[in-house]
Amino acid sequence: MKKFLLLFFAVATQLFFAQIEKHVKLNYDIKSTGDNLYEAIITAKIDNGWHIYSKDIDPEVGAIPTEIKIISKDIELIGKATESGKKETSYSEAFAANLTTLSGNVVFKQKFKLKNPEKGSTIAAEVTYQTCNEKVCLAPETLEFEKKIEGISATNTEEKTTKETLTKDSTKTAETIVSTTVSAPAQHEGIKVNSLDFKNPLTDCGTKNTENRESNLWIFVLGFIGGLIALLTPCVFPMIPLTVSFFTKGQKNKAKGKRDALIYGFFILVIFVLLSVPFHIIDGISGNIFNQISTNIWLNLFFFAIFLFFALSFFGYYDITIPSWIANKSAKAEEAGGLIGIFFMALTLVIVSFSCTGPILGSLLGGVASSSQNVPLLLTFALAGFGLSWAIVFGLLALFPQALQSLPKSGGWMNTVKVVLGFIELALALKFLSKADLVSKTFLLKRELFVGIWIVIAIALALYLFGKIKFPHDDKNAKISTSRKVLGILTFGFFVYLFQGLIPAERPKLQLLSGILPPINVSYFHDEKDGILGMHPEHDYYKAIELAKKENKPVLIDFTGFGCENCRKMEEFVWSQPDVLPTLQNEVILASLYVDDKEELPEAEQTKIDMGNGQMKKIKTIGDKWSMFQQVNFNNNSQPHYVLVTPDGKVINTPVSGYMPKEDFKKFLDCGIQFYKNQK
């Protein structure tokens, strides 16, 4: 986990495009050296210009060392793994340490012996490595391989049977998965169901699945607003008139000065957009990685701690800064002049303002990454909105420099903006703690407790705005402005709104916060065992199919997650409506399949799937099973995702995804159910 987090934040600083390719080819073999001694040999062929790190480097410096694991309970390792190939050791300024890299053809060897030579064994190899060149490091990859060593006394027939059993039980290839059908009870462990053909539903009525452009636009607007707020912070606001004056007054040619200022604003936009590029690269390497990230318990706890860290920074207890050598190098590059100089001026602004913008950008990253739905694209929209707000402000002020006179003077109000942002960070931190609580199924952070903590934060913010609470950088004798008083009154109104969330009710309240609050059934007034809105959905597709056959009803597959915000919105905004809830309760068999359920499958059901190119996907948890089930059968990995199927497993109408208005969901339901009744 530590290695992943180090890489996660390292790649976020890369500011250029990279082509998504495989630059390392691995091969695994086992060689007998006689007298029950063997060598596991892993050969890596690395493309020119690329390298991997030696297995012997210190992982604490930040680079990812190559890790070789030879796994079997039937063997005894002899010594440590060795590596050979073209090695180079040099000092890395980025990691402030000497690093050894491997390039060209590299061979790793691990000696071992069998504990029981007559029995034989299946020997697994697990290789973790990171591929880099001079400019970029790709996300680390972990690949698994298996080789069979036959026992000394095994006959040819036994060898053949053993190999067939291994192929069937240990590793399921794509061909094996496709052959699985739903008709036989033994296939309940299967992933692919032939009858689930989402491309050819029985009817095309209802709401067809369309791209949710409104979500992208909303994320863009939030990013734009975040950028405007960041401009008001002490790290950025004083730089606005200085920067604009540099272009408009420091140039002999006024037209050229304005042009350069516009280019400067454009480069700011480009830099912020480029920050999202590494996430597209990671997503291209592993399409389901952000779904795994958003539902990882430890990563959500990490985000919770980071948001608390950001909040205390905004309160003024310390500053978050990028190492000074980075800013110094960028500032020195400005001397190049021309477009290159302007680009590095923009980069220097982004770097030196990190103390204030870092927590805001971190909030955007955490919020978008926790959605798990098309994360790279959403992050690009958010960062584009953020950068555009800066580009517009700097560009317009360059075109109309007289507007500088109307800007408010720098002062204590900028610190007030930072402190208010600190309270917002504090409130948002609770969202990640709640998600970790839901995914782990501890259900300790009840809905009312969550609301109660938010009420305390709202009261503290109101007291601060009215001058009753002070922070380190506040002026102790400053007068409370009218704008602060108005904001304090609005905060008190928000407190009143929140208070109704503590009162028991049949219908969900606080719908403006739906998706942020814990689900309605995680409550002191409603036991989670009571189900969702009084319903008790099945959590196994195959059990739902059996029940549907008995009751002669269609099945509504609800691909959902404990950490899925839009799923909670659908349940509270749409499912709860009086003209929708009876349909869900009486007309369908609801199968809610949680793709982030971390409960482990029984050992007999755990398996591996060959994803091609030597990559193996472990199906270890209930969430792994239903996540892969959704991807293989419906070519989709977003939640919520709704599919209506007949009791014999045929898709009725076009599946739909994401949050949608009640009318659209009702049309999807009514159309599919009516078609099924007519077919009967």
N, C-alpha and C positions, 0 to 999 in steps of 0.2 A: 504494500500500500504506500509506503514511504517513497519507494522508487517512482511509483506512478504519479504521486503528487509533485515530486521534484520535476519530472518531465512536463507535467500538465502546466505548471507555471513558467517553465523555461521556454517552451515553444510559444507561449502567448506573447513573448517579446520579439519574436522574429517578424521582420517587416518586409517580406517579399514572398512571391509565389514559388511553389515547388511542384514538380510533376509527380503525380502519384504513381510510383513504380515499385517493383521489387528489385532490390539491388544485391540480395544475398540468396544463393541457392544452396540448400542443405541436403546432405545425403547421410543416411544412417546405416551402419553395417556392424556385424559382430564377427570377429575373427578368433578362431580357436588356435591357441599356441601350444596345445598339448598338456597332458597330465591335469585335466580339469581346470585349465587356466584359459581365460578369454580376455579379449580386448573389445570394448565398445568403441567404435570409431565414428566420429562425426566430422564430415568434411564440409567446409564452407567455401563456396566460390563467390568472391566479392567483386563487383563491377569496378572498373577503373575509376579512380577519383573518390571512391567511397571506402569507409573503414568501419570496423566494429571495435569495441574496447576490450582490452585484455581481461581475462577472468580474475586477475590478481590486483586490479586497481581498487582503491578504497571507495566503497559506495557512498560514504559520507560526503565526498567532495561534490557530488551532484551528478556526475556522469554515470551511465548504467553499465556496470561490468557484465560481460558475458557469463552466463551461469549454466553449467552442465549438471544435470541430474540423471543418474542411471537408477531406475526404480524397479525393485522386485523384492518381495519378502523371501525369495528363495536363493538370494545371492549374498556373498560377502565381498564388499569392496576391498581392493588391495591398493593402499596408498591413495594419493589425490590425483585428480584429472590433470593431464598435461596438455600444453598447447604448443604448436609449432607453425611457423609461417613467417611472413615479412613483418617484423616488429619495429616500431618507431616510438621512442620516448621523447616527449618535448613538454615544455612548460605551457600550460593553458592559462591565459589571463582571465578568461571567463570563469574558470573554476578555481583559479589561484592555487594550482597544484600541478605536479608532474603527472602526465597521463601516458599510458602505453596503448598504442593502437595496433590493430592487425589488419592487413590488407592482402589482396591477391588470393592465393589459395591457402587456406588455413585448415589445420587438422587438430582435432581434440581427441584425446584417448583416455580411457578409464579402464584399468585392469580390474578383474573380478574373478571369482570362482563360484561354482554352484555348491550349495549346501548339500543337495542330494542329486548327484549326477545321473542316477538311474531314472529319476522322475522328470528331469528337464524343467523348463520354465519359460514363461513369456517375459522378455526383458523390455521395459519401456524406457524411453529417453525423453527428457524434457529440456529444451534449449530456450533460454531467454537471452535476447541480444538487442542492441540498439544500433541502427545504421546511421552514419553521419558522413557529411563531406565538409568542405571548408566553410560552407555557409549555413547549412541546415542540418538538424537531426530529426529523423523520422520517429514516430511513436515506437516504443519497444514492442517486440513481437515475442510471443511464447508459442513454440510449436512442439507437438508431441509425435513420437514415432514408436513403433513396436516391432520386435523381432522375436521369433520363436526358436528356442533351442530344444531339440527333441531329446528325450531320455535315451540312454544307451540301449535299453532292452526293448524299446518300442518297435513294433512291427510296422510294415508299410501300411497295413490297413488301419492300425491305430493312429499312425501319423496323419493319414488322410482325414480320419474322423476328427482328430484333435484340431487340425487346421480348419475344417469346416465349422466346428463348434466355435473356434476363436473368431472366425469371420462373422458368424451369426450373432454371437452374444457379446463380444468385446467391442466391436466397432461396426456401426451401421453406416454403410455407404449410401450415396444419394440414390443408387439403383435399388438398394434394399428398402429405403424409405418409401419410394414411389410405389412399390409393390404392396405396401400395407393397406388394408381396407378396414372399414368399420364393422363389417358383418360378423366377424369372429370375435368372441369375448377375449381371446388371447391377445387381440390387437389393441387392447386398451392402453398399452404402453406406446403405441405407434404415434407418429408425428403427421405423416401425410395421409389424408383421407381422400380417395379418388373422387367420391361423389361431391365433395366440396369444391365445385368449380365456380369461383366467384366471377369469372369472365363471361360465363354463359348461364345467368340465372333463369329461372322458369318464366319470369316476367320482368319487364323493365319499368313497371309502374313505381310510383313513389318518388322520393327525392334522390337524385343521383349524387354520388360522391363527387364534390368539386373542391378545388383548392381553396383554402380559407385565406383569401387575400385580406380580409378585414383584420385578421390576427396579425399579419405582417405589418399592415398600416398602423395598427395600434401600438405595436412594439416600436415602430419607427417614431411615432409621436412621443412615446415615453422616453426614447433615447434623446429626441430633440429637446424635450422639457428638461431632462437631466443635464444636457449640455448648457442650456440657458442658466440653470441653477448653479452649475460649476463656474460659469463666468462671473457670478456674484461673490465668489469666495475670495479670501485675502490673497491667495496664491496667484490668481488670474486677473482679477479686476484692475489692480493698479497697472498691469502691463498693457491694458488696452490702449489708453491714450499714448503711452510711450512708443508702442509698436506702430500705431497709425501715424504718429508724428514723424517717426523715422522715415516712412515711405513718402509722406506728403510734404514734409518740410526739409528733409535732408537730401532731397534730390534737386538738381538744377532743372531737369526736365520734369515738370509736374505731371504730364500725361504718362511718362514712363514710371513715375513713382506710383501713380494710381494703378497702372497695369501690374506692376510688381506686387502691390498689396493684394490685388485680386488673385494673382498666382499664389501668393503666400496663403490666402484663405483656402484655395483649392488644394494645396499640398497638405494643409491641416486635415481636410476631409479625407484625402487619400491615405494619410498615415493612420487615422482611426479605422478606416475600412480594412486596411491591411492587417490590423491586429486580429481580425477574425479569420484570416487565411489559414493559420495552423489548425483551426478547429475543423475546417473543411477537409484538410489533409487527414486528420485523425479519423473523421467520419468516413472518408473514402477507404481507409484501411480496414476499419471495422464498423459497419453500418449500424450496429446495435450498441455501440460503446456508450453513447450518451444516455440511453435508456438505463444501462447498468450504472452509470455514474449517478443519475438522478435518484436512483433507488438504493444507493449504497448507504448503509447505516453510518459507517465511520466517516464517509465523505460529507454527509449531511451534518454530523456532529462537528466536523472540521469547519464547514461553512458557518455553523452557529458560533463557533469560537472566533472565526475571522470577523464576522459582523460585530461581535462584541468588541473586538480589537479596533475595528474601524470607528465604532461609536465613541470609545474612549479617546481616540485620536481627534475626532471632531469636537469633543468636549474640551480639548486643549491640554490634556495630560502629557502628550508627547506628539511628535510629528513623524509621519511615514515618508521617507525619502528614498529615492534611487541613489545608489553609490555615486559620489561626486565625479569619479573618473569618467562615467558615461556621459554626464552633462558636459564635462570639459572637452572630451573628444568631439562631441557634436558641435560645441561652440567653435572649436578650432577649425572644423570643416566648413564653417560659414565663410571663411576667408577665401574660399575657392571662387566666390562671386558668381554672377549669372544665375541660371536656374538651379544649379547645384547648391550655391550659397543660400538661395531662398529656401530650398527644400530643408537644408540643415537648420536654418533659422526656425522653420516650423517645427522640426523635430526637437530642437532645444526647448521651445515653448512647451511642447507636450511633456518633455522630461522634467523640466524644473517645476512645472505645476502639479507634478504627481502627488505631492503632499496633500493637496485638496481633491484632485480628480481621481486619485487611486481608489479611495473608498467608494466613490460613486460608480466608477467603472467596475469595481469588484462586485458591487451590488447588482449591476446589469448582468455581469457574468454569472453570478450565483443564481439570480432569478431566472435567467434564460436556461441555464444548464439544468435547473431543477424541473423544467417543463418536460424534457425528454422527447419533445415532438419537433423534429426538424431544427435541432439546436443551432447548427452552423448558419443556416439561412436567417433564423431569427436574430442571432447575434450580429450578423452582418447588417441587418436592418436597424438594430439598436445602435450600433456603433456609427452607422451612416447618419442616423438622426443626430447623434451626439456631435459628430464632426461637422455636419452641415450647419448646426446652430452657431458654432464658432466661426465657420467660414463666412456665413451671412453677416454676422456682427462685424468682423474685421473688414470684410469687403465693402459693406454699406458705409461704414465710418470712413473708409478710404475715399469713397466716391463723394461723400458728403461730410467732410471733416468739421464743418461748422456744428454738426450734431454733437461733437465732443463737449461743447459748452453746456449742453443740457444733461449730461451724465451726472449722477450724484457724486459728491466727493467721497473719497475713501474715508472710512471711519469705523466706529464700533459696530455699525449695522452689519458689516461683513462677518464679524465674529458671531453675531446673532444668527445669521444664515447657517454658519457651520454648526452651531450648537443645535439648532432645530433639526438639521440633517442627522446629527448624532442621535437624537431621540427617535427619528424615523428608522435609522439603522438598528437601534435597540429593539424596536417593535418587530422589524422584519426578521431579526435573528431568531425570534421565537418560531417562525414558520419552519425553519430547518430542524429545530429541535423537535417540533411536532411531527415532521415527516419521518425522522429517525425513530420516534416513538411508535408511529403507525406501522412502519415496515418491520420493526422488531416485534410487533404484536404485544408490547407491554401495556399500551393504552393507559399510561399514567397521566399524560397531559390531557385531561378532559377538556371538552369545549368550554365549559364554564370557567375553568381555571385559566385557560388561554385568554378568554375575554377579560377575566379579572386582572391579569397582569397587564393587558393593554390599557385597562382603565387606570391603573396605577401610573403607567407611563404617560397617559394623557393628562392626568392631574399634575404630575411633575412638570410636564411641558407648559401647561397653563400657568403654574406658579412661576416658572422661569420667565415666561413672557411678561408677567406682571411684576417682575423684578424681585420676587421673594427668594429665588435661588440664584446663586452666582457660581461661575466657573472661572478657572485660572486666568483667562485672557479677557474677562469682562471688566469694563470700567465700573469701579465700585460706586462712583457718584453720578453715573450717567442717568439722565432723565428718560423715563419710559415714553417712547414715541407713540403717536396715535396708531400707526400701522401695527406696532407690537400689541397694543391693547385690542385692536380689532382681531388680530390673529389669535390672541388669548381667548377672546369670546367665542371664536369659531371652534377652538380646541375644546372649550367647555361644552359646546353644542355636540361635538363628536363624543365626548364623555357621556352625555345624556343618551345619544344614539346607542352607544355600546351597552349601556346599563340594561336595556331591554333583553339583551342576550343572556342575562342571568335569570330571567323569569321563564318558567316552564311553559311550553306552548305546543299544540298539536302540529302546527305548520312551522317550517324553518323560519327563523328570524335572521336579521343581519345579512340579508342576501347580497349587499354590496361587498361583503367580505367573503362570500362563498368562494371556496378554493384555497383560501388562506387559513380559515379556521379548520379545526378537526371535523370529521364527518358528524352528521347529526346523531348517529347512533353511538358515538364515543362521548358519552355524557353521564353526569351523575343522575340524571332523570330517566335515561334510557340505557339499558344494558346492551352492549354490543351483540349479545346473544339474541336480542329481540329482532335482529335483522335490519334491513334498510326499509324505512317507511312501513314497517310491519311485515315486509316480505322476507322470505327465507330462501334466497336463491341457491341453486346447486353450484358447487365450485369445481365440478368435474364434468367435462363435456359429455363423456360417455354415459355417466349416470343420468344426466339430463336427457339424453337420447332415449334411454330405457324408460324413464318416467314419461316422456312424451308419447311413446308407443302405448303405454297403459292408458293415458288420459286423452289420447288422440288430439294433441295440441302441437303447434309449431314450437320450436325452441328459439329464444332470443339469446344469441351469444353476445355477452357484454365483456369485451376485452378491457380490463380496467387495472387499476393499481392502487396500492395504499397511498402512494405519493402523487397521485394524478389529480391535479387541480381541476381540470376541465371535467373530469369524472364527477367530482363533488358538485360542480356547478350544474351538471346535467341532473343529478339526483335531487338537488335542492330547488333548482329553478324549473325544471321540466317534468321530471318524474312525479314530483309532488302535486302537480296540477290536477284538479278534480276530474278533468276530462281525459287524463292520461293514466293516472294511478290505477283505476279499476281495470283498465286493459292489461296492464302489467300484472295485476294480481290474479286475474281470472282467465285471460285469453291465451297466455303463453307460459311456457316453462322457462324461467329465467336462469341462465347459466352465466354467473359472474366469474370470469377466469382472471385471476390476479397474476400479472406477468412479473411482479416484483416480490412474490411470496418467497421468503428466504428459507422456509422449512424444507429440509432435505427429503428427497424421495426415498422410499425403501431401497435398500441396496440392490435388490433384484431389478428395480426399474431404472436405476442410474445407468447411463450409457454414454457413448461418444458418437458424434456424427462427423463423417468425413466431409469437410467443406471444400475440398479440392486444394491443389497446390501444397499438399502436405499439412494443411491446417486441420486441427481436430477441435470440435466444439463439445465441451462437456455439458451433459444434461444431468445436473446434480440436484437441483432444487425444483420445487413445484413451479416457481416462476420461470425457471429455464425451460421447462416443458411447455408451458402455455405460450411463452414468448416465441419459441421456435415453431410451435403449432400455428400461431398466427402468421408468422413470416412465410412458412412453407406453403400453407393453404390459401392465404389471402394476399401475399406479397405486400404486407403492411406491418409496420411495427409501432404505430402511433396509438395512443389511447385518449379518449374512449373510441372504440371501434365496434359497431353494432352489425350483426348478421342474423337474419331470419332464415332458419332451415326447417325442413320437414322432418318428421320422425325417422325417415330413412336417409337423412343426411344430405338432402339436396338444397342448394341455396335458392330461396324463393325469389327475392328481388335484390337489386343492387345494394351492397353494404354501404353504410355511411360512417363517417368519422368526425371526431371533434365536437366541440360545443356548437349547438344549433338552436334556432328559435323553436319554441314549442310546436308551432304549426308544421314545421318541416319534419320534426321527429314523429308527430302524430300522423302525418301523411304517410311516412315510411311504415309505421306500424299498421295502420288501418288498411293500407293497400296490400301488404303482405299477408295479413291475417285473413282478409276477405278473399284473396286469391286462393289461399289454402282451403278455406271453407267451400268455395265453389268447386275446387278440384275433388274434394271428398264426395 
